[in-house]
Amino acid sequence: MVSIEKLEKKSYEIRENTLKMCIRSGKGHVTSCLSCTDILVALYYGGVLKYDYSNPDWESRDRFTL
């Protein structure tokens, strides 16, 4: 399991990159992106969802719909 500190660091990095991308493009849904970051980090980096990028057709994978 990943430590809380590592998940917090990943959330911060994603928020920082999101803001940079929105500033560069001059548009974006910043508030919705920032508010769901912790949830998505927990799911994807915290080991909650079962998935394998190298095997996208894996029958036992979890599916996430936003």
Phi, psi and omega in degrees: 000145182276142180289154177301321181298319179292321178293320177297319179297317179296319178299317179298315180299317181294318178298318179298314179295323178298313179298317179299316180295319180292321179295315180297320183277340181080009179202170179143165180258075188298312186297318180291324177295315182290327184285334181261001183301311182299320179297312182292322177297316179298318181293310188273322183258343181270359176083018180282311180277141174266117178204163179214108182302329182281351181223073185293343180264011180303120184295329184271006182290153172279154177240136180241128178239127179256000000 
